[in-house]
C-alpha cells in the first residue's frame, strides 16, 4: 500500500460487538501485480503493527487501523522475549505472540520436506530457509541477491537474525504462513553497549517501553538501557514565491547553497543569542543523529543552537541551525539545550540560487553577499524553486546561470551512463565482461586495454599515502575500496545521496556501490590521466530484466573472451567465432519502432518542433511516430495508480515522472541527483525538469526504452554556436520552426 497521508480520523470500528474509537490511516492499495513489492515493504519495515482495513472510500482508497494484538503500544510496558541483537537494534517477540511462533515452527516442520524450491529469488521475497546452525526451517525475507556467489542474504522474520543462503536453499512458503505477519519486532536503542544488549537474549522477565520510536528495556522491572527522548527543533520557515524578502545572507556553503535569515527573524534571533551567551549547559548524556543541542563555535567560542548531522566514533558533525555553517566536534563538546530554546524555528533558511558557482568561486560569492542587506525572490524555473539575490533592486551577478551550467555538465557526464558507447561503430572488438548492469546494459573491457588496466591496478597497489577526499560532486574522480574484496579501484561519483553518502561507479569495470564520503580518497594526477577501461554498451535483447535472465547472460558472457560490435543505432551484438551469443531480436526488439535520422538519409523527414534547448540545439518529433507516441501516452495515463514508486534513484535510470505544467505522466531519464532533488530529461520531448525523488516511478517494461524507442530527436542547428543564447533569439528560432510541413534533411547539413 502507498500511504497518501496520515490524519487523526476517528473511525468507529466494531470489536466483539462493542463500538470503540480508533485512529485510522488513509492509504491507497497498490495493484495486485505489485504484490512482491508489497511483500518487501511489509517484510522490511522493522515490523511494529498489523494494519486491518476498516473502511473503503472507493477508487482504491481505504482506511486501515492498527490491530492492537500485534503492536508495541507507545508508552506501555510490554513483556517480550528478546531473540536477536545488532548495533543499535534489538529484535523481540511479544510474550503473548509466542504461541504464534510455535504454530509457525510446527507448520514448517510439517511441510519441511514437501516445500518447492523458490524459482525466482528477488529482493523482498518471503521464503522458507534452513538456519545453518540448527538445520531447522524458518520464515525469512530476501534482503539482497549476490549473483556472483549465487547466494541470497536473508533475514529470519520471526527472530531478526540474518545470514547468507544458497539460492537453491530457499523454498516457497505455504499460503497460510504468508498471511502471518513478521513476529519479531525491531526496536531501536541508541547509545547502549552491544554486550549489554546481548544479555537480554538470555534473560527472562524482559519488558520494553517504546517512546518516540526508541525503546527502553527492563529486566525484572530494572532499567537496562535507559534510552532518552531526543530533543528536536521545528522545521525552518518557508519563503513565499514571487516576493522580495529582505534580510541577510549568513553563510555560503561549499555545496552551492546560500543560507538566508529574513529581517523579520533578526530581532528574535538577537534576543535568543543574548540569552544563550549567559548559559553554561552540561554535556549531553547520549549523542544521536538529528538531535537538537548546543555547541560552541571554534572561531569565537560562543554558544549556538545546533543539530547533529553525523556521528563517527567520538567525532560529531554538527549544523548550526541559525547560521547555516557546519563543524566537526568531539562528543564531549555536545551540550544540552534548554526546552525554552526548542520553540524558535531555525533562523537560517537554505535557498538554491539560480546562479551556480564552484568551490573556487565560493569565497568570492561569500565576500559579495555575506553580512550585506539584500532581498531574495523565490521563483519556479523548470519545475524547481530557485532564488535570485538583489541589492538596491538590482540582481547580484555571480558564477553562471544554472540552466547553461547544466547543459555543460550533461556534456561531461553523459558518457558515464552508457548513452554513448566509446566503441567504434561496425567493428568487432575482442573484449571480456566487466559488469552486468541489467540485460539492457553491459559493461565490457576491451582486450586491448588489459595492459593499461594492469598498470592502473599496480599503481593503486603501490600508492601508500592517500589523502582523504573532503568534497564530492557528480563527476568527481576518486579512489575507493570495493566492499566485496577490499581492494582499491578508480571510481567516479555518479549520484549524491545526502547525509554524507554517494554512489560511485568503478570506471575500469562498470559496477557501482554506495559509499560514505569518508571512504573516498583523492585520485593522483597520474591515475586520473589514464582513460577509463570499461565501456558501456546497450543490448537489443527482448528478454525481461529478471534474475534468471541476468544469470544466463552473465554465464554466457563471463565464460571467456568474446567479440562485441556496436551498430549505428547504438545496440551491441556479441559473438564467438561465427556464433551470435544470446537471443537477438533483429537489430532491436520486435516491438520497437525507432526513428533514427542519420547523415546518410537523403529524403526529407517530416517533423514537428518539440522543445528548444538553446538557440543552437532543438528537439523535434518525426511525424511518422506521432501515432505511436499518442498510444504510448495513453498507456502511461492508464497505468496511473498501478505505478510503483522508485526507491533507489541513480543517474541514468529510466523512470516515469509527472510533468508539473500539465500533471501528465511521461517517460524520463535521470541526469542529476542532488539530495532529494532529481533532474530528469523527458526522452520523448527533450525538455528537462527538477522533481522530488519521492515523485518518481519505476518504468514498466512494456513501455521501456527497449520496447518503444524515444520519440524526440536532438538536432544541432548549423551555425548555432555563433548566436547568443538569449530569450529573444530563442523566440526567433521558435517562430521559424513552429510551422506545419516542417522537414529535416540531415544530408544537407
N, C-alpha and C positions, 0 to 999 in steps of 0.2 A: 504494500500500500504506500502511496505517496502522500505524505501529510501536507495539507493545504494551509491550515493554520490551527492554532490551539486556543480555545476560548473556554471560559468558565461557564459552559452551558449546563445548567442544572436540568438533568433529564430524569424523569420518573421511570424507574425500572422495577419489574416485579421479581421478587426473590422469595420463594416459599410463600407465595400469595400475599406478601407484605410489600406495600409501596415504600420505597426508600429513595432518597436523593443521592445522585452520584455524578461526579464530574464526567463530562463527555468530551471526546476529541473528534473534530470534523476531519475527514480524510477521504481520499479518492482511491477506490480499488483499482489495481492495475489489471490489464487483460491477462487471462489465464495462460496465454502464450509465454508470459514472463514469470511463470511460477518458479523457475530456477533462481531468477533474480530475487524474488520474494523470499525463497528459502534462504538465500545467502544473507539478506538483510536481517531476517529473524534469527538466523543462526549465529551471526557475528555481532549482535548489538549489545553484548555484555548483558544478557537477558535478566530483566528485573520484573517484568509484568506480562501477563497474558491479556490480550485485547479481545473483547467479545462484542460483536455487532448488536446494537440495541435499537437502531432506527435507520430507515432508508429514506433519503431525500429525493432520489432519482438521479439520472444521468451519471450513475456510478459513484455518487457522493453518499457516504454513510456516516453515521455516528457510532463510535465504539466507546466502550467503557472498560475500565480496568477490572479484571477478575481478581478479587481480593485474596482468593485462596492461594495464589502463587506469587504474590508480590511482597517486597520488603516495604513495609509502611514507614514513611519518614517519621522519625522521632520516637518510634516504638521499639522496645527491646525484644528482639526476635531470637528464639532458640535456634541454633544451626549446628550442622556438622561440617567442619572445615575439611575440604578434600584436596586442595592444591594451593600453593603459594608461588607467586612470581614477584618480580620487582614492582613494588607499589600496588600490587593487586592480590586479592585473596578470593578464591572460589569456595563457595559454601552452599550447602543444601539445607533448606528449611527442614527442621526436625519433623514437622508434620507431613513433609513430602517424601520421607524415606521409604514409606510403603510403595510409592510410585516407582522409586528407584529399584526396589526389589522386584516389582512387577515387570519392569523393562528388562532387567537382567534375566529373569526366568524365561521371558518370551524369547530373548536372544539365544539362550541355551537350548530351548525347544526347537527353534528353527535353524540353529547354527549350521548344520551340515547340508541344509537344503537351499541356502541363500544363493542367488545368482551373482556372478562377478559383475561389478559395475562396468558397463561398456563405454560410457562417456564420462571420464573423470574431469570435471571442471571446477574451478573455484566456486565455493558456495554450495556444492552438492552435499546433501546429507547422506550418510552411508553407515555401514557397519564395518568395523575393523578389529583385528586381534591385537590387543596390547602386548608388546614384545616381552614384558616382564612376567606376565602370568598366563599368557596364551588364551585369555578369556576374550569373548566378543563384546564390544561396547559400541554405542552410537557415537558417531563423530561427524564433523563437518570439515570439508576440504578447504584449507586456508591458502594453499599455494601448490602449484604444479611445477616440478623440476624436470623438464623434458630431458635434459642431459643425463640425469641419474635415473630416469623412468620411475620417479617416486613422487609422492604427494605429501605435503605437510598437513597433518590433520590435528584437530583439537577434539578431545572427548567431551561432548557437550554436557554430560551428566556429572563430570568430575573436574573439568577445567584444564587438565594436563594435555600436552601435545607431543607428537613425535613424527618421524618420517616412516611411511609405509610404502611398499611397492605398489604400483598402480594395479597390479593383478591381485593385491591383497585386500581390496576394498569391495564390499558387497552391497547389493540393493537391500534397503530396509523394507520390511512388511508395511503395508499401508497404515495399519493401526498404530504402528510405532512412529510413523512420520507425523501423526497428529499430536503426539505427546510433546509438549514444549520442552526446551532445554531445562533440566532440573538443577543445574549448577548456576548459582547467581554470582556474578563478578562484582566484588566490592572494592572500590578504590581506597587505598590507605597511603597517606603521604608521610614521609619523614620517619618511618619505623624500620629498624634494622631487620633484614630478612631472617636472620637466625631467630629473632624474637617471634617473627610471624610463623616460622616453621613449627614452633612449639604448639601452636593452635591445632595442628593436624593431629596430634597425639592426645589432646585433652578432651575430656568430657565436660558437660555443662557449659558449653561455649554459647554465647549470645552476641548479637551485634545490633547497634543503633546506627541508622543511616541518617545523616543530616547534610543537606546541600550536596548530595551525591557522594559524600565521603563517609566511611564507616569507622566506628569505634568498637573494638571487640572486648568482651568481658569473659573471664573465667571465674565461675562461682561468684559472679557479681563484681569482681575486681577488675578495674580498667587495665587493659593490657596494651592498648595502642594510643590512646589519648590524642585522637585526631581533632583538630580545631577547625572552626568555621573560617572561611577565607574572606578577608576584607576586600571589598570591591568598590569601584567608583562608577558613577553614572556614565553613560556614553557621551561623547563630545556633541556639542550643538551642531546643527546643520545650517549652512548658509543658504539664503534664498537665491533663486535663479534670477538672472537678468536685472540685478540691483547692485548699485555701488555700495559696498560695505566698507566703512572707514575703520582703520585700525593700524596694526604694526606687524611687520614680518619679524618673528623672533628667532627663526632658525631655517637654514637651508641644508637639507640632508644630502649625503653623498649619492643616494639613490635617485635624486631628481625631484623630491617633494619639497614643497615650501610650507612652513608652519606659520600660521597667521593667528593673531589674537584680535578679535573685534574690539573697537573702542568702548563698547558698552559693557565689556567684562573687565576693563583695566582697573577701575576703581575698586571693585570687589577683590580682584587679584592682589592689589597693593595691600589692602587691609589684611588679607589672609597671610601674605608674606610677612607682615609685621607680627602677626600672632605666632607664626612658625619660628621667627627669629629668637623668641624667648623660651622655646621648648627645649627640653633635654630628654627625649624619648629613650626608652630601653630597647635593647636588641630584640628582634622578633624571635620567637621560640622555634618556628619552622618556616623555611622559605619555600614557597610554591609558585609555579608559573601562573601569571595573571593576577597575583595578589597585589593589593594596594599597600604601600608602605611609605616611609620617608627615608631619605638618604642625603648625605652631604656631598655637594658637587666638589670635585677635587680642586678646581681652579680658584674658587672663592671661599670654600669651607662653609657655605651657607646651607641651611636645611631646606629641602624641596620635597613636594609630593612626587611619588614615583610609582611605577608599575613594573613588576618582574616580568621580563620577556623570555629569558632562558637561564637555566642553571647548569653549569658544568663543574661537577665535583664541588670544590669550595669556592668557585667563582660564579658571580651572578651578573647578568646583563640587565640593567635597569633602564627604563624610559622615563624621563622627566616629563610628566603629562602636561605641565603648564608652559613648557618652553620648547618641546619637540626634540631635544637632544638626548643622546644615549651615553652610557658609560658602563664599564665593567668594574664591579666592586667585589670585595671579599664578603663571604657570607656574614661574618660578624659585623659588617658595616650596615646591614639591613636593619632599619629601626621601625618600631611600631608607629602607627598613625592613629591619632585620637579619632573617636567616632564623629565628632562635630566637624572634621575636615573631609568627611566622605560624601557630603551632600552637594558640594560645589562641583559642577562639571569641569572636565579638563579645559583649561583656558586656551591651549594651543590646538588649532584645528588644521588638519592636513589638507592641502589643496594640490591638485595636479595642474601644473602650469601648462598653458597652451604652447609655450615655447620650451624646447628641450635643451639641456646643457649637459656636458660631460664632467667627469671628476676634476679635470684640469681647470675647467671654467667655473667650478663651484665657488672658489674664494672670490672671484671677480663678481659673481652674482650676489654672494653674501655681502660684500662691501657695498654693492649698489643698492641693496634692499633693506638689510637689517638695521633696525633702530630708526628707520625713517617713517614719517607719516604717509601712508599710502591708502589707496582704496582698491578693493578687488571686486571683479564682476565674474560670477559663475554663469557659464553658458553651456548648452549642449551642442557638441560638434561631433558628428559621426556616431551618435548614439551614446556618447560618453561625456561626463561633466568635466570641463576644463576651466581654469581660471586665468584671467588676464589682469595684470597688475598696473595700476595707474598712479602717477604723481602729477598734481596740478592739472588733472583732467586729460593728460597725455599718457598713452601706453608706454610702459618701460620696456625697451627693446634689449634683449639679451639672447645668447645662444641662437637656436634655429627653430623655425616653425615646425611643430611636431609632425604635421602631415608630410612635409617634404623629407623630414628625417626618417619617417617610417618607410618611405619608398626607397631611401638609400639603404636602410637596414635590410629590407627584403632582398635587395640585390646581393647582400653579403651572406645571408643565412639560407637562401633558397637551395643551394646545392647540398646543404646538410641533410635535407629531409627527403631526398630521393626524387624531387620534382624534375631534376635534370641529371641524367647519368653522365659521368665523365668518360664513359667508354665510347670508342669510335662507332659510328653507325655502319651496319652492314659488314662488319669484320669479326670473324670468330677469334675470341681471345681465350687462351687457356687460363683457368682460374680454379680456386678452391672456395668452399663455403666458409664465409666469415660468421654470419648470424642470420637467423630467420626471424624477421620482424613479424611477418604474417605470410600466408600463402600468396599474398599480393605484392609483397616487398621483400626482396632478398639482398643481403649484403654479401658481396663476393670480394675475394682478394686475388687480383691478377697474379699469375705465377711470376711475371717479370718483376714484380715489386718485392718478392720474397727476400732478396738480398738486402733491400732497403729496410724491410721490416725487422730482419735480424739485427741490423745496425742500430735501429731505434731501441730494440729491447736490450741490446748490450749497453747503450748509452744510459738507459734508465737504471739498469742494474749497477752500473759503475758510479753513478752520481751518489754521493753520500750526504751532503748538506743541502737540504731542501728548505726553501723559505715559504712560510705559510701564505696562502692566498687570502687577502683580507677583504676583497671585493670581487663580486662576480656579476656579469651581465650576460644576456643571451649572446652567444658567440665567443665568450671568453675561453681561451685555450688554457689548459691546466694539466696537472699530473695527479692521479689518484689511484688508490688500490681497488681492484675488483674484489668484491666480498667473498666470492667462491674459492679463489686461490690465493688471496692476499698478496698478489703481485702488482707492481706499479705499471700503469699504462698511460699513454697520452689520452686526453679526453677534452670534450668541448661542452660547455654549458648550453643546453637547449631549452630549458624551462626554469623559471624562478617560481618556487612553491611558497615562499614566505616562511616565517619562523626559522630563518637560517638554513633552509633546505633548498636544494636544486636538483634537477635531473641532468645528468651528463651522458653524452654518447661517447663510447670508446672508438675514436676515429680510425683506428687501424683494424678493427674487427666488426664494428657496427652495432654491438649490443649497447644497451643503456641501463642506468641504475640511479636510484635516488641517493643523494649524498648530503651530509651536512657541510656547510661552508668550511667548517673547521677541519674537514677531511681532505681539502684541496690544497695542493702545493703549486707555487708559481712555476711555469714551464721555462726552461732555459732557452735563450735565443737559438742555440744550435738545434734543439729538438723541435722548436716551433718552425724552423726553416724547412724541415723535411715534409714533403707533401703527404697527405693522408693516404694510407694504404688500402682502406676499404672503399668500395664503390657500391652504391645502392642502385638496384635495377627493379623495374616493375615487371610483373609476370602477366600472362594473358590466360591463365587457367580459370576455368569457370567453376572451380570447386569451392565449397563453403570453407571459411576460415575456422575449422574445428581442430580440436586436439588431435584427433585421429589423422586428419589430413596433414597437419603440421609435422607429425611424427613420420608420416610417409615421405614427405618432401625432404625432411632432414636426413632420413635414412638413405634416400636415393642420391642426394647431392653430397652428403657427407662421406660417402664411401671412398672416393678418390677424385683426382683432378677431372674437370670437365671443360667443355668449350661453351662460352656464352657469347651470343650475338644479339645486338640491340637493333631493332628495325626503326624506320623513320617515325613511327608513332610512339617510340619510347618503350615498347614491350620487348622483353628478352626471351630468347629461345635457348634451351640448354641441350647439349648433346654430347655423346661419346662415340667417336668413330662416325658411322652413318646413322646411328640410332638416336632419335629425338627422345629426351628424357621427360617423363611425366606427361599427363594428359594435356593436349593442346587443343584449343578451340580456334582454328584458323589463326588469324593474327590478333584477334581479340575475342572475348566471349561472344557467343552466338546472339545474345540479345543486346549487344552494344551496337549502336549506330553512330560511330564517331564522325564528326565533321572536322576533317583535318585539311587545312589550307597550306599548301607548300609553294615554294618559289617556282616550281615547275608547272603549276597549274596555268594553263593558257586561257581558259574560259573565265569570263566574269562570273562571280558568285554573288547572288542577291543576298544582301544582309540588311539588318536593322541596327541602329545605334543602341547600345545597352548602357554604357557608362563612360564618362570622360575622366580618366585618372589624372591626366595632365594635358597641357596643350600638345605634347608630343606623343602621348600614349592614350589610345582609346580601346574600348571593348565593344565588339559587335556580335550579334547573333545571326547566323545564317538562317534565311527564311525557310530553308528546307527542313530545319529541325524544330521549327516553331510548334508544329502539331505534337511532336514528341515531348517538347518542353511543357506544353499545356497539360498533357497527360500526366507527366511527372508531378506537376504542381497539384493536380487533382489527387494523385496518390498520397502525397505528403499531407494534404488537408484532411483526407480520410483517416490517416494514421493518428492525428491529433493526440487523444488521450492514451493511445497504446504505446507511445514512445517511451523509452526507458531513459531516465536521467543519467548523464555521464558522470562517473565517479572520478576517473583519472583523466585530466586534460593535459595532453602533451602536444608540443608544437609538431605540426604535420598531420595530426589526427583529422579524419573526416567526421563531421558532426552534422546535426540538424540544429539550426538556430532560427529564432524568430526575429524578423526584421522590424525595428522599432517604429518605422514610419507607417507600415500598413498592418503590423502584427500577424503577418502570414509566415508560414514555415518555409525555409529554404535550405538547400544543401550548402555546406560551407567547409572550408579547411582552416584549421588553427594556424596562425602565423606568428603569434606572440602571446606569451603568458606572463603577466606581472601581478603577483599576489593573486587576488580573486578576479582580476580583470583579464579578459581574453580577447585579443584581436583576431577576427576571422575575415576571410575573403569569400564572398558568395560566388561559387565556381560557375554558376550558370548566368551570371550577370557582370561579374568583375569588380563590384564595389566592396568596400570594407566596412566593418562595424566593430565597436568595442562592446562586448557583452559580459555579464556576470557569469562566472564558471558554473554556477548553480542553475543557469537557464538553458544550458546546452543538453542535447540528447544524443544517444547513440544513433548512428546512421544505419537503418535496416539494410540487410544485404540485397533485398530486391530493388533498392534504389541506389545502390552503391556506385561509385565511380567506375568500377569494372563492368557493371551491368548497363549503366546509362552514362555515356561519356559526357563530360562538361559541355554545356552549350555555348558558353562565351568564348570568343576568340580574341586574343590580345593582338592589337595592331600597333606597330611603332610607326608614327607618321614621318614621312620623308622630310628632313629639314626641321623637324620639331624642336631639336635641341637648340636651334638658333632663336626660338621665340621665348620671351619671358613668360613664365608660368603665373600669370595674373588672372584674376576673376574675369576681367574684361576680355582677355584673349580666349579664355575657356568658353565664354558666351559666343564669341565669333566662331569657334570650332563647332559648337553645338548648333548654331544657326546654319552652318554649311552642311552638317551631316544629318540633322534631324529632318530627313526628307523621305518620301516614298521613292521606290525604284532605285534605292542606293545599291551600288555594286562595288565589289572589291576584286581587284586583279593584281595578284602578287607578282606576276611575271613582268608587270610594268613598273615594279618598284614602289 
